[in-house]
Amino acid sequence: MLPWTTPNPFGVANYDPGGAQPHCNDFGFGTIWWGLSFTDFYTNPYSNDGRGMDCDGTYIWEAYGPIYATYGACLRMNPDGTGVQAWNLPGITTQLSGLTTYPITGGLGIAVTAYENGAADHYIWFYEFDGSSMSLLGSATLPSCDTSFGLTYADTRDTYFWSFYSGGQCYISELEITETSFQNETWGAIKASF
């Protein structure tokens, strides 16, 4: 049980410098509560608009998710809420709900999902963070649902776990996602076929 009055949690991340220090954001209070008993807290840099969270081992990451969002963004900060840096996420024009980090050669991968209540299609977007900027790698359509929620990457399984609402029930689904891209010779072969 969360110990503060009328909790409205949306994201959770675990900073583990030798002992679990979970962090949980609260969109009702605009705070991030942390520690094993969730009695310590600091002001959320995104205030009430912070959504999905993760930890890359050093920094806490959080998705920007205001209700009427017209762009996507995320931030990273030290586990005590200091050192905040934020980046826009190209290709997103809606309210984000989930965020996870994942390993990628040469940088850090960031994947996000969008809330999009009642949308016909839901997506997961993949970015590469090189230490200073975000590059959109691509997106994938998620299975049909009413509302998309949280997202996390499981490094021991190399899969993603995604939570969503559909048909009056909440679910968690494991997703195995394979990255593909066109190579120069493949693209040339495609063009030559026309």
Secondary structure, DSSP 8 states (H G I E B T S, - for coil): ---SSS--EEEEEEE-SSS-EEEEEETTTTEEEESTTS-EEEE-TTGGGEEEEEE-SS-EEEEE--TT-SSEEEEEE-TTS-S-EEEEETT--S-EEEEEEEEETTEEEEEEEE--TT-S--EEEEEEE-SS-EEEEEEEE----SEEEEEEEETTTTEEEEEEEETTEEEEEEE--------HHHHHHHHHT-
